Amino acid sequence: MHVTARWPGWVVVFAGWLAWLATPVIGALAGHPGEALRSTPQVAAYLAAGTVLFAAQPLSPVARGLLAFAGLEAAGNVIGTAYSAHLVKESTPAWGWPVILLLQGIAFATSIVIFMVCALFPDGKYQRPYERRMAVILRAAVPLLVVMQLIGSARLTYSSSYVWQNSVSVGNPVAVPALAGLGAVAAVAIQAGIVALLLGVAVLIARYRRFGPTERRQIAWPLYGLALTGCAIVVLGAAHSAVNTLPAWLRYALYLPVVLFIPAGLAIGIVRYQLLDIQLVVRRSVVYGALWLLITAAYTGVAGALGVVAGRRVPLDLAIVLTIVAAMVAAPVRRRLERLADRVVFGRRLSGYELISQLGTRLEASPGPEDVAGTVAAAVRLGLGARWVRVSLGRRGERPVASAGINLIAPDDPVLHVPLVHGPDVVGAIDCGPKTEGRYSGHDQELLATLGRQAALAIRNSQLTTELSQRFDELGESRARLVHAEAAGRRQLERDIHDGVQQELVAVLARLGLARNQLRRDKELAETTLKDVLADGRRALESLQELVRGIHPPVLTDRGLLDAVRERAARLPIAAEVSGDGLPPDARFGPDIEGAAYFFVCEALGNVLKHADATRAVVRLQAGQGRLTVEVHDDGRGFAIQAAAQSGLRGLRDRIEALGGRMEISSTAGRGTSVSAWLPTGEPVHV
């Protein structure tokens, strides 16, 4: 088990939520529930984001950092609330100095943790040495500054959101007067935790500029959360006096979204960053909003200017009527300008017929099934306005091959699903995620079904084209192997003749010459030599017959395939049964078919003897429906078909496939092997 797996994350989750619940209870008991509730929305937001991230990715340093920040915030709030409640009823206690010191340390530590979250976001790794060095320095600064405060500050002061009062202060009995300088430095540094937060934002921006598109989409979420938070703080700060006049519950309602932006951005950036392209949405929304405001301002200005001019020259009633007429006349122009702005920002939205026509044109230029699937995914997403589209191949759509808007794996369950059907076959499926705007209509479903039929036809055609191309490649390779096998066979035949029959005939000729010389000197010795020559001649004839039988056995030409196979089986050292019940009596086939079938049986039986360790083999021959079926089965040990080279049968496979047939091998460990071949014959010839 990894050491990191023992990190007490769920203990932090439980303790954080318990502290969050305890804070308002303490405030209510002290008679100040509003003060206690002031920071609970922010703590709840970070606790929720940290809990979600930790549940989704418990080993992620980013999830743990965010959860640690939320836990520290919850702890600081409950400690500060309890201390504030005590100060409401009692004077400043002498034991308050450790509480103040603890609150200072927690406040500074939260800034350091946020820096580390930014420096590790989103992959949980430091990408540059300076990021790691900054994290180490800031982590070491927390205990160092706390110790400097402890030994150097005669009076400890804290002013932050953890306490109700503007600031709390208490004497420090442990301080050393001679070290007052250290305390002053620490007091300033420990209140400047915002610097660590700004450094974290700077590091996050630098990582955004450095990373690729996927990581940028993740980092964009917290960056936009930070930007929205900053804008909201500026707006609410500018309207501070007006906001303070509102009821407390309304002020909380205004501030609540502000505290949600950053934790929501961090959580979405890790868990659901594929939800939508936030950069594209924000950019388009800003551009469209600016164009819309410009058009509206121009429209209002024209109508208003006409009313002002008319009001100076005609009665007021007539001027109002003219202004209304001018607004009505300018309204179509305004609508046309708005449609133009929509097209410029969001692109031209195609009608169903245009989408189908364009898809057909694009499919013509897509050669392979994967290319077709990619074209279909892009076209469907554009036409339907879907957040994501995924195209899968296979009867059950089990093989995703293309997508638009996301990776191949969809972020959630599809809203629309259409199978790609071509005739009786299902070749794949199209899955669509939610629509970017609104919901799918019945027209959208009909359009997707139409696109699905067109896509299914294109995908099936591309599959057939690919299969045909593969067949051509296999045919070329098969022809090359046949030529190579024929050349190798000629060389082997030449070696067999040279090393076998030729040498035996040379020996016969040499003995004949010896016998002729012996006739002059010793007739009896010559007669003995001639007997040996006769035996050598018979052996040479047998060798020649065996060689011819290996090339093309005479029995195959004279009596047919069944007798040739039976003769070959009879010479095996194991029991071999030949079944020809499936052949018509005296059936003959073409020489090529009979030769291919015979040598297929010979090769298969040879493999049985060499590799199968079998005790029995069965050969079955059957003809019917225009084809000859040959099967060789043994009771040997079997083998793994995928792992076997099958080099011995490759030549036979090529020869059989060259005749329009096919070959199949099936084997099970411990249950033997079956090798089958099917050859086209037409009708058998009876002789």
MOKAHU-V665838 format. One record per residue. N is the residue number from 1. RES is the residue in one small letter. PHI is phi in whole degrees, -180 to 180 (NA if undefined). Layout:
N;RES;PHI + N;RES;PHI
This chain:
1;m;NA + 2;h;-71 + 3;v;-65 + 4;t;-65 + 5;a;-69 + 6;r;-91 + 7;w;-63 + 8;p;-79 + 9;g;-63 + 10;w;-70 + 11;v;-65 + 12;v;-64 + 13;v;-59 + 14;f;-63 + 15;a;-65 + 16;g;-64 + 17;w;-67 + 18;l;-66 + 19;a;-65 + 20;w;-63 + 21;l;-70 + 22;a;-72 + 23;t;-61 + 24;p;-67 + 25;v;-64 + 26;i;-63 + 27;g;-64 + 28;a;-65 + 29;l;-65 + 30;a;-85 + 31;g;84 + 32;h;-131 + 33;p;-65 + 34;g;-63 + 35;e;-64 + 36;a;-69 + 37;l;-83 + 38;r;-60 + 39;s;-105 + 40;t;-65 + 41;p;-61 + 42;q;-65 + 43;v;-63 + 44;a;-62 + 45;a;-62 + 46;y;-73 + 47;l;-63 + 48;a;-64 + 49;a;-63 + 50;g;-64 + 51;t;-65 + 52;v;-62 + 53;l;-64 + 54;f;-68 + 55;a;-67 + 56;a;-77 + 57;q;-139 + 58;p;-64 + 59;l;-96 + 60;s;-74 + 61;p;-61 + 62;v;-66 + 63;a;-62 + 64;r;-68 + 65;g;-65 + 66;l;-65 + 67;l;-67 + 68;a;-64 + 69;f;-61 + 70;a;-63 + 71;g;-64 + 72;l;-64 + 73;e;-62 + 74;a;-64 + 75;a;-65 + 76;g;-62 + 77;n;-66 + 78;v;-69 + 79;i;-68 + 80;g;-65 + 81;t;-66 + 82;a;-64 + 83;y;-68 + 84;s;-65 + 85;a;-62 + 86;h;-68 + 87;l;-67 + 88;v;-65 + 89;k;-100 + 90;e;-127 + 91;s;-78 + 92;t;-62 + 93;p;-79 + 94;a;-69 + 95;w;-85 + 96;g;-74 + 97;w;-62 + 98;p;-67 + 99;v;-65 + 100;i;-61 + 101;l;-62 + 102;l;-66 + 103;l;-64 + 104;q;-61 + 105;g;-64 + 106;i;-65 + 107;a;-60 + 108;f;-70 + 109;a;-64 + 110;t;-63 + 111;s;-64 + 112;i;-66 + 113;v;-64 + 114;i;-62 + 115;f;-59 + 116;m;-66 + 117;v;-61 + 118;c;-65 + 119;a;-73 + 120;l;-106 + 121;f;-77 + 122;p;-104 + 123;d;-93 + 124;g;77 + 125;k;-131 + 126;y;-78 + 127;q;-95 + 128;r;-131 + 129;p;-59 + 130;y;-67 + 131;e;-65 + 132;r;-66 + 133;r;-65 + 134;m;-63 + 135;a;-64 + 136;v;-63 + 137;i;-64 + 138;l;-69 + 139;r;-64 + 140;a;-69 + 141;a;-70 + 142;v;-63 + 143;p;-66 + 144;l;-65 + 145;l;-68 + 146;v;-63 + 147;v;-65 + 148;m;-62 + 149;q;-63 + 150;l;-63 + 151;i;-94 + 152;g;-118 + 153;s;-104 + 154;a;-70 + 155;r;-136 + 156;l;-100 + 157;t;-127 + 158;y;-138 + 159;s;-142 + 160;s;-164 + 161;s;-76 + 162;y;-71 + 163;v;-112 + 164;w;-77 + 165;q;-73 + 166;n;-61 + 167;s;-160 + 168;v;-126 + 169;s;-143 + 170;v;-155 + 171;g;-72 + 172;n;-112 + 173;p;-73 + 174;v;-92 + 175;a;-64 + 176;v;-107 + 177;p;-56 + 178;a;-67 + 179;l;-105 + 180;a;-61 + 181;g;-63 + 182;l;-61 + 183;g;-64 + 184;a;-65 + 185;v;-63 + 186;a;-65 + 187;a;-62 + 188;v;-72 + 189;a;-66 + 190;i;-73 + 191;q;-88 + 192;a;-104 + 193;g;-62 + 194;i;-59 + 195;v;-64 + 196;a;-63 + 197;l;-64 + 198;l;-65 + 199;l;-62 + 200;g;-61 + 201;v;-64 + 202;a;-62 + 203;v;-64 + 204;l;-64 + 205;i;-65 + 206;a;-64 + 207;r;-66 + 208;y;-61 + 209;r;-68 + 210;r;-90 + 211;f;-81 + 212;g;-85 + 213;p;-63 + 214;t;-66 + 215;e;-66 + 216;r;-64 + 217;r;-63 + 218;q;-71 + 219;i;-69 + 220;a;-60 + 221;w;-62 + 222;p;-66 + 223;l;-65 + 224;y;-68 + 225;g;-62 + 226;l;-64 + 227;a;-65 + 228;l;-64 + 229;t;-62 + 230;g;-62 + 231;c;-63 + 232;a;-64 + 233;i;-64 + 234;v;-63 + 235;v;-65 + 236;l;-68 + 237;g;-67 + 238;a;-66 + 239;a;-103 + 240;h;-61 + 241;s;-64 + 242;a;-70 + 243;v;-65 + 244;n;-66 + 245;t;-80 + 246;l;-79 + 247;p;-61 + 248;a;-61 + 249;w;-65 + 250;l;-73 + 251;r;-62 + 252;y;-62 + 253;a;-63 + 254;l;-72 + 255;y;-81 + 256;l;-59 + 257;p;-61 + 258;v;-63 + 259;v;-77 + 260;l;-90 + 261;f;-60 + 262;i;-70 + 263;p;-63 + 264;a;-65 + 265;g;-63 + 266;l;-65 + 267;a;-68 + 268;i;-66 + 269;g;-62 + 270;i;-96 + 271;v;-91 + 272;r;-131 + 273;y;-68 + 274;q;-77 + 275;l;-53 + 276;l;-163 + 277;d;-83 + 278;i;-63 + 279;q;-63 + 280;l;-66 + 281;v;-64 + 282;v;-64 + 283;r;-62 + 284;r;-67 + 285;s;-64 + 286;v;-64 + 287;v;-64 + 288;y;-65 + 289;g;-62 + 290;a;-65 + 291;l;-64 + 292;w;-64 + 293;l;-63 + 294;l;-64 + 295;i;-64 + 296;t;-63 + 297;a;-64 + 298;a;-64 + 299;y;-62 + 300;t;-65 + 301;g;-65 + 302;v;-63 + 303;a;-63 + 304;g;-65 + 305;a;-63 + 306;l;-63 + 307;g;-65 + 308;v;-65 + 309;v;-63 + 310;a;-68 + 311;g;-65 + 312;r;-82 + 313;r;-116 + 314;v;-128 + 315;p;-60 + 316;l;-61 + 317;d;-60 + 318;l;-67 + 319;a;-64 + 320;i;-64 + 321;v;-61 + 322;l;-64 + 323;t;-65 + 324;i;-64 + 325;v;-62 + 326;a;-63 + 327;a;-64 + 328;m;-68 + 329;v;-67 + 330;a;-81 + 331;a;-60 + 332;p;-60 + 333;v;-64 + 334;r;-62 + 335;r;-63 + 336;r;-66 + 337;l;-66 + 338;e;-66 + 339;r;-64 + 340;l;-64 + 341;a;-64 + 342;d;-61 + 343;r;-70 + 344;v;-64 + 345;v;-82 + 346;f;-100 + 347;g;91 + 348;r;-74 + 349;r;-96 + 350;l;-80 + 351;s;-78 + 352;g;-61 + 353;y;-64 + 354;e;-63 + 355;l;-64 + 356;i;-64 + 357;s;-64 + 358;q;-65 + 359;l;-63 + 360;g;-60 + 361;t;-65 + 362;r;-69 + 363;l;-66 + 364;e;-64 + 365;a;-97 + 366;s;-105 + 367;p;-75 + 368;g;-102 + 369;p;-58 + 370;e;-67 + 371;d;-65 + 372;v;-62 + 373;a;-61 + 374;g;-64 + 375;t;-63 + 376;v;-65 + 377;a;-61 + 378;a;-66 + 379;a;-67 + 380;v;-66 + 381;r;-63 + 382;l;-67 + 383;g;-73 + 384;l;-97 + 385;g;68 + 386;a;-83 + 387;r;-68 + 388;w;-152 + 389;v;-137 + 390;r;-129 + 391;v;-115 + 392;s;-122 + 393;l;-112 + 394;g;110 + 395;r;-63 + 396;r;-112 + 397;g;62 + 398;e;-86 + 399;r;-124 + 400;p;-65 + 401;v;-125 + 402;a;-156 + 403;s;-156 + 404;a;-140 + 405;g;94 + 406;i;-149 + 407;n;-77 + 408;l;-63 + 409;i;-88 + 410;a;-70 + 411;p;-73 + 412;d;-151 + 413;d;-67 + 414;p;-69 + 415;v;-88 + 416;l;-121 + 417;h;-139 + 418;v;-130 + 419;p;-74 + 420;l;-95 + 421;v;-112 + 422;h;-127 + 423;g;64 + 424;p;-86 + 425;d;-103 + 426;v;-100 + 427;v;-101 + 428;g;170 + 429;a;-158 + 430;i;-116 + 431;d;-116 + 432;c;-122 + 433;g;-82 + 434;p;-61 + 435;k;-77 + 436;t;-68 + 437;e;-135 + 438;g;77 + 439;r;-121 + 440;y;-73 + 441;s;-101 + 442;g;-62 + 443;h;-63 + 444;d;-62 + 445;q;-65 + 446;e;-65 + 447;l;-64 + 448;l;-65 + 449;a;-63 + 450;t;-65 + 451;l;-62 + 452;g;-64 + 453;r;-65 + 454;q;-65 + 455;a;-67 + 456;a;-60 + 457;l;-62 + 458;a;-66 + 459;i;-65 + 460;r;-65 + 461;n;-65 + 462;s;-67 + 463;q;-64 + 464;l;-64 + 465;t;-63 + 466;t;-64 + 467;e;-62 + 468;l;-64 + 469;s;-63 + 470;q;-64 + 471;r;-63 + 472;f;-62 + 473;d;-62 + 474;e;-63 + 475;l;-64 + 476;g;-62 + 477;e;-64 + 478;s;-64 + 479;r;-64 + 480;a;-63 + 481;r;-67 + 482;l;-64 + 483;v;-62 + 484;h;-64 + 485;a;-66 + 486;e;-65 + 487;a;-65 + 488;a;-65 + 489;g;-65 + 490;r;-65 + 491;r;-65 + 492;q;-66 + 493;l;-62 + 494;e;-63 + 495;r;-66 + 496;d;-63 + 497;i;-69 + 498;h;-68 + 499;d;-86 + 500;g;-109 + 501;v;-61 + 502;q;-61 + 503;q;-67 + 504;e;-67 + 505;l;-68 + 506;v;-61 + 507;a;-65 + 508;v;-63 + 509;l;-62 + 510;a;-64 + 511;r;-67 + 512;l;-63 + 513;g;-62 + 514;l;-66 + 515;a;-64 + 516;r;-63 + 517;n;-67 + 518;q;-73 + 519;l;-61 + 520;r;-78 + 521;r;-105 + 522;d;-149 + 523;k;-67 + 524;e;-67 + 525;l;-64 + 526;a;-67 + 527;e;-63 + 528;t;-64 + 529;t;-65 + 530;l;-66 + 531;k;-62 + 532;d;-65 + 533;v;-63 + 534;l;-62 + 535;a;-65 + 536;d;-64 + 537;g;-65 + 538;r;-63 + 539;r;-63 + 540;a;-64 + 541;l;-65 + 542;e;-64 + 543;s;-63 + 544;l;-66 + 545;q;-64 + 546;e;-65 + 547;l;-65 + 548;v;-64 + 549;r;-63 + 550;g;-70 + 551;i;-77 + 552;h;-164 + 553;p;-65 + 554;p;-61 + 555;v;-63 + 556;l;-66 + 557;t;-75 + 558;d;-81 + 559;r;-116 + 560;g;105 + 561;l;-64 + 562;l;-63 + 563;d;-67 + 564;a;-64 + 565;v;-67 + 566;r;-64 + 567;e;-65 + 568;r;-67 + 569;a;-67 + 570;a;-67 + 571;r;-90 + 572;l;-78 + 573;p;-81 + 574;i;-119 + 575;a;-66 + 576;a;-135 + 577;e;-105 + 578;v;-115 + 579;s;-113 + 580;g;-118 + 581;d;-65 + 582;g;-84 + 583;l;-101 + 584;p;-63 + 585;p;-59 + 586;d;57 + 587;a;-73 + 588;r;-127 + 589;f;-126 + 590;g;-61 + 591;p;-57 + 592;d;-65 + 593;i;-67 + 594;e;-65 + 595;g;-64 + 596;a;-64 + 597;a;-67 + 598;y;-63 + 599;f;-71 + 600;f;-63 + 601;v;-64 + 602;c;-62 + 603;e;-65 + 604;a;-65 + 605;l;-67 + 606;g;-63 + 607;n;-67 + 608;v;-61 + 609;l;-68 + 610;k;-83 + 611;h;-122 + 612;a;-83 + 613;d;54 + 614;a;-98 + 615;t;-110 + 616;r;-155 + 617;a;-134 + 618;v;-130 + 619;v;-114 + 620;r;-120 + 621;l;-120 + 622;q;-149 + 623;a;-129 + 624;g;168 + 625;q;56 + 626;g;77 + 627;r;-149 + 628;l;-108 + 629;t;-110 + 630;v;-125 + 631;e;-134 + 632;v;-121 + 633;h;-124 + 634;d;-131 + 635;d;-104 + 636;g;-79 + 637;r;-85 + 638;g;74 + 639;f;-161 + 640;a;-84 + 641;i;-63 + 642;q;-65 + 643;a;-85 + 644;a;-82 + 645;a;-74 + 646;q;58 + 647;s;-66 + 648;g;-67 + 649;l;-94 + 650;r;-65 + 651;g;-63 + 652;l;-66 + 653;r;-59 + 654;d;-61 + 655;r;-66 + 656;i;-70 + 657;e;-68 + 658;a;-64 + 659;l;-90 + 660;g;90 + 661;g;-101 + 662;r;-149 + 663;m;-131 + 664;e;-142 + 665;i;-125 + 666;s;-133 + 667;s;-150 + 668;t;-132 + 669;a;-58 + 670;g;85 + 671;r;-124 + 672;g;89 + 673;t;-135 + 674;s;-123 + 675;v;-120 + 676;s;-125 + 677;a;-138 + 678;w;-122 + 679;l;-124 + 680;p;-73 + 681;t;-126 + 682;g;71 + 683;e;-87 + 684;p;-65 + 685;v;-98 + 686;h;-100 + 687;v;-125
